[in-house]
Amino acid sequence: MKTADLALTNFMSTQSNSGQPNGCGAEGDWFNTVIPQFPFSSACNAHDTCYAGTASKAACDTAFLQDMRNIAELKVATLNFDVRAKVLFEALFESQALLYYHAVDTLGDGAYCDATQNSSSVECARREALESEASEFVRENITDFGRGYKVTCELWKFPDGNGGYYYLEMNCEISY
């Protein structure tokens, strides 16, 4: 068994098997058909499975990047090309891995929260707070003491998943 395959197997065996992996890309999105699966389909499936488990989103995303790098290293090592071609493939696979990693790191909160069994996830606590009526907000006025304008904002309070709260000013209006 290759090193990358072993890492993926070990990683997947610690996660829940309730999720249904779908390869690289978001399930049901039209662009899923244009996202290259090669050479990272097994890493993408392991990432989907990780999201369906109890690990944190950050742990899943970090393991995903490492899995892709391990796969790329093995693929390049098996190429029967000269050194220049191997360097080119290394750069190509690294770029692809970083692109996939940054996509899930930046845009993956929804997919993670829909799949995870991690009830204390900070990412999901923020999302639930935005969607629930349990979130609180208060309108507050901030005056600039005679400079001719007033700022009115909603101060939102969100549970952070650890018994505390996040605070965020939203929907601010400036009047002169």
Phi, psi and omega in degrees: 000135181287157182302313182296319179296320178296316179299317179295317180297314179297319180295314182292328184290343179269358183252166178290147177261014183283340180281154178252102180298146181227022180080204184271131179111163181281135182298131175085351179279144182299325183282355177301330181285343181256356178280122181298131178275330183279137357260017193254017184300322180292324176293321178296318178295319177296323179295316177301316180295321179297315178302327182280354181266212183248002180290158177289158178299317180299319179296317179297315182294320179294317178296324178300312179298316180295319177299316180297320179295321177296316179298314181300317179300316179292320180297314181296321180296331182270354179290138179261059182237170175285174186300318181299318179294321178296320178297319178298314179294323176302313180295319179297311181294322178295318178298316179296316180297316179294322177298313180296318179298311181295328177296312181287326179295319184273320189249002189271002182303315182298314179296319179297311183294327178291331187257333193288153171257007182276094185287347180257017182295129179295319180302319183282330177297318178296316181295314179298323179296319178293326184272340185266161176273359179284343177293146181244149169214153180229136174280132178228150178254134175240115183254142180263040171037069171084007180271003171099006177216160179227138177248128177241127182229159167268128176260109183265144180238122182239139173294140181264001180087354181238020180090355178251197183221153166259148176238141183212130174273128183225162174052049181283143177235136178250129176237144182253000000 
